Amino acid sequence: MNASSFSASLLLILSSSVALAETPAPAPASAQKAVLVTGASTGIGRKVTEQLAAEGYFVYAGARKDKDLAELDAIENVQAVRLDVTKPDEIAAAVKTITEANRGLYGLVNNAGVAVSGPMMQSSEEDFHYVMDVNVYGPYRVTKAFAPLIIEAKGRVTTISSISGILSSPTLGIYSMSKHAIEAFGDSLAGELAPLGVTVSLVEPGNFNSEIGATAAARAGVSSLAGDRSKYPEPDAVAKAVQHALFDANPKRRYMVVPAQSEAELTIRKAIEELVQLNKGHAHSYDRDALVEMLDAELAE
């Protein structure tokens, strides 16, 4: 099958999934737009939930623990939904709950994520699976399950990646691998869903305060102080980027959101370093003028 035939088949399959899915009748244009946020109990997910709810959007807030579900339910414009992204039965139940609510679903924020730290050659396969199951399979499972509702609404999918999706640092190799995978996920998904009216974005935070470090420390059996991220700013800027990706008339494919110029420089320099490595010393290398011309063309976009 050639590329054009494959693309045509893909569109037919996706369109058919919408037609066959038991989705509610389209909500009126004036209705409150609804968004699902995974991993909404703390950190970036909680900030996104609070930001969107305060702006008048209706948020289905995914969480796993009873205490977190109760706290989220107490927020105006928020309905907590029990949702572990590694459990297909909970994902299916969440689809049923949101479908039966008859609001539709305009936006999905794939935020749930975990990390482990340590040299890859000393890490267990169990830890590797743990990170990939949440950070990579999780967004895949959830997006696939909710795709008919998102396509019906011609909505948006936003996935929380990381500058670790560009950088690859020692002792965070497994986490970086998962975020590199999410970068590919976002790009491929954008190409597949654009013809169906769905926009896909990636938000790539730098260092912000969250519970991900404490969770990693607890899993490793070390002091929670080792994973303390309270010295970093609250992720308000990340929440604003997510809102822009979901609702602005001109959303970006990528939103790098970092609290310090040094993090931005490190990430951009790494992208440039890889470009130079890709271009270096082969039969089809480009000279400096050609590279600058390519850069100018992208900047003009």
C-alpha positions in Angstrom: 0.0 0.0 0.0 1.4 3.4 -0.9 1.4 6.4 1.4 -1.6 8.1 -0.2 -3.6 4.9 0.0 -2.6 4.4 3.6 -3.7 8.0 4.5 -7.0 7.5 2.8 -7.6 4.3 4.6 -6.7 5.9 8.0 -9.2 8.7 7.4 -11.9 6.2 6.5 -11.2 4.2 9.7 -11.2 7.3 11.9 -14.4 8.7 10.3 -16.1 5.3 10.7 -15.2 5.2 14.4 -17.1 8.4 14.9 -20.1 7.3 13.0 -20.3 4.0 14.9 -19.6 5.3 18.4 -22.5 5.9 20.7 -21.9 9.6 21.1 -24.5 12.1 22.3 -26.2 14.6 20.0 -24.0 17.7 19.5 -24.3 20.2 22.2 -25.5 23.7 21.3 -22.8 26.2 20.4 -23.5 28.2 23.5 -22.9 25.2 25.8 -20.0 25.2 28.2 -17.1 23.5 26.6 -15.9 20.4 28.4 -12.3 19.2 28.9 -10.8 16.0 30.5 -7.6 16.4 32.4 -5.7 13.3 33.5 -3.6 13.3 36.6 -5.5 16.2 38.0 -4.9 15.7 41.7 -1.6 17.6 42.1 1.0 19.7 40.3 0.4 20.7 36.6 -2.8 18.7 36.4 -4.3 20.5 39.4 -3.2 23.9 38.1 -4.7 23.2 34.7 -8.0 22.0 36.3 -8.2 25.1 38.5 -7.3 27.5 35.6 -9.8 26.1 33.2 -12.6 25.9 35.8 -12.0 29.5 36.9 -12.3 30.6 33.2 -15.7 29.0 33.0 -14.9 25.7 31.2 -16.3 22.4 32.5 -13.5 20.1 33.6 -13.6 16.4 34.1 -10.7 15.9 36.5 -9.1 12.4 36.5 -7.6 11.1 39.7 -7.1 7.8 41.5 -7.6 8.3 45.2 -10.8 9.0 47.1 -9.4 12.0 48.9 -8.3 13.6 45.7 -11.6 12.9 44.0 -13.5 14.5 46.8 -11.3 17.6 46.8 -11.6 18.0 43.0 -15.4 17.6 43.2 -15.6 20.5 45.6 -14.3 22.9 42.9 -16.9 24.8 40.9 -17.2 23.6 37.2 -15.3 20.4 38.1 -16.5 16.8 38.1 -14.0 14.3 39.4 -13.7 11.1 37.5 -11.9 8.0 38.8 -9.2 7.4 36.2 -6.0 5.4 36.3 -4.5 5.7 32.8 -3.0 2.2 33.2 -6.4 0.5 33.7 -8.5 0.0 30.6 -11.6 -0.7 32.7 -11.4 2.7 34.4 -10.8 4.4 31.0 -13.9 2.7 29.6 -15.9 3.7 32.7 -14.8 7.3 32.3 -15.8 7.3 28.6 -19.3 6.0 29.7 -19.6 8.7 32.4 -18.6 11.5 30.1 -20.7 10.3 27.1 -23.8 9.9 29.3 -23.4 13.4 30.7 -24.3 14.6 27.2 -22.0 17.6 27.3 -19.7 16.2 24.6 -15.9 16.6 25.0 -14.1 19.4 23.3 -10.6 19.0 24.9 -8.3 16.3 26.3 -5.2 17.1 28.4 -2.9 14.1 28.7 -1.1 15.1 31.9 -0.7 12.0 34.1 3.0 11.2 34.4 5.6 9.6 36.6 9.4 9.4 36.7 12.2 7.3 38.1 15.8 8.3 38.4 19.1 6.5 38.4 21.5 5.0 35.8 19.7 3.1 33.1 22.1 0.1 33.4 21.2 -0.2 37.1 17.4 0.3 36.6 15.0 -2.6 36.7 12.8 -3.6 33.8 9.9 -3.2 36.2 10.8 0.5 36.6 11.1 0.9 32.9 7.7 -0.6 32.3 6.2 1.5 35.1 7.3 4.7 33.4 6.3 3.7 29.9 2.9 2.3 31.0 1.9 5.7 32.5 3.8 8.2 30.3 3.5 6.6 26.9 0.8 3.9 26.9 -1.4 6.1 29.1 -1.8 9.0 26.6 -2.2 6.4 23.8 -5.0 4.5 25.6 -6.9 7.6 26.8 -6.6 9.5 23.4 -7.8 6.4 21.5 -10.7 5.9 23.9 -11.9 9.5 23.7 -11.1 10.1 20.0 -14.7 9.7 18.8 -15.9 12.4 21.2 -13.1 14.8 20.4 -13.5 14.3 16.6 -17.3 14.8 17.0 -16.6 18.2 18.6 -13.7 19.0 16.2 -11.8 19.7 19.4 -8.3 19.7 20.7 -5.8 17.2 22.2 -3.0 18.6 24.4 -0.3 16.4 25.8 2.1 17.4 28.5 5.6 16.5 27.3 8.7 18.0 28.8 12.0 19.7 27.8 13.2 16.2 28.6 11.6 15.2 25.3 14.5 17.2 23.7 17.2 16.8 26.3 18.6 13.5 27.5 20.3 13.8 30.9 22.2 11.1 32.9 20.1 9.4 35.6 16.8 10.5 33.9 17.2 8.3 30.8 14.0 6.3 31.2 11.9 9.4 31.8 13.6 11.2 28.9 12.9 8.2 26.6 9.2 8.4 27.6 9.0 12.0 26.7 10.9 11.6 23.4 8.2 9.1 22.6 5.5 11.6 23.5 7.0 14.1 21.1 6.6 11.5 18.3 3.1 10.7 19.5 2.1 14.4 19.3 3.5 14.9 15.8 2.0 11.7 14.3 -1.4 12.3 16.0 -1.5 15.9 14.7 -1.0 14.7 11.1 -3.7 12.0 11.5 -6.4 14.1 13.2 -5.9 17.4 11.3 -8.0 16.3 8.4 -10.8 15.5 10.8 -10.8 19.0 12.3 -8.9 18.2 15.5 -5.8 20.2 16.6 -3.0 18.6 18.6 -0.4 20.4 20.7 2.5 19.5 23.0 3.3 21.5 26.1 7.0 21.1 27.2 7.5 22.3 30.7 10.9 22.9 32.4 11.4 22.8 36.1 8.2 23.6 38.1 6.9 22.6 41.4 5.1 19.3 41.4 4.8 16.0 43.2 6.6 13.9 40.5 9.9 14.1 42.3 8.5 13.0 45.6 6.6 10.1 44.0 9.9 9.0 42.3 11.7 9.2 45.7 9.1 7.2 47.4 9.3 4.5 44.8 13.0 4.4 45.2 12.7 4.2 49.0 14.7 7.3 49.7 13.9 10.4 51.6 11.2 12.6 50.1 13.6 15.5 50.4 15.5 14.0 47.4 12.5 14.6 45.3 11.4 18.0 46.8 10.6 20.4 44.0 9.2 23.2 46.2 12.2 25.5 45.2 10.7 25.7 41.7 7.8 28.1 40.7 4.2 27.0 40.7 3.2 25.8 37.2 0.8 28.7 36.5 2.5 29.5 33.2 2.1 25.8 32.1 -1.7 26.0 32.8 -2.0 29.2 30.7 -0.1 27.5 27.9 -2.5 24.6 28.0 -5.5 26.9 27.9 -4.0 28.7 24.9 -3.5 25.3 23.2 -7.1 24.3 23.9 -9.0 27.4 23.0 -6.9 30.0 21.1 -7.9 30.5 17.5 -4.2 30.0 16.5 -2.8 27.2 18.8 0.9 26.2 18.4 2.1 22.7 17.9 4.7 23.1 20.7 4.8 25.3 23.8 8.1 25.3 25.6 7.4 26.7 29.1 10.4 27.2 31.3 10.9 29.4 34.4 14.5 30.4 33.5 16.4 31.6 30.4 19.1 29.0 31.1 16.6 26.2 30.6 15.4 27.7 27.3 19.0 28.1 26.1 19.9 24.5 27.1 17.0 23.1 25.2 17.4 25.1 22.1 21.1 24.5 21.9 20.4 20.8 22.2 18.0 20.9 19.3 20.7 22.8 17.3 23.4 20.3 18.3 21.3 17.4 17.0 20.6 19.3 13.7 24.4 19.8 13.2 25.0 16.1 14.0 22.4 15.1 11.5 23.9 17.3 8.8 27.5 16.5 9.4 29.8 14.7 6.9 27.5 12.8 4.6 26.7 12.8 0.9 23.7 15.1 1.3 25.0 17.6 3.9 23.9 21.2 3.5 26.3 24.1 3.8 25.9 27.0 6.3 24.0 29.2 3.8 21.5 26.5 3.0 20.9 25.8 6.7 20.4 29.5 7.5 18.0 29.7 4.6 16.0 26.8 6.0 16.0 28.5 9.4 14.8 31.7 8.0 12.0 29.9 6.2 10.8 28.3 9.4 11.0 31.6 11.3 8.9 33.2 8.7 6.1 30.7 9.4 
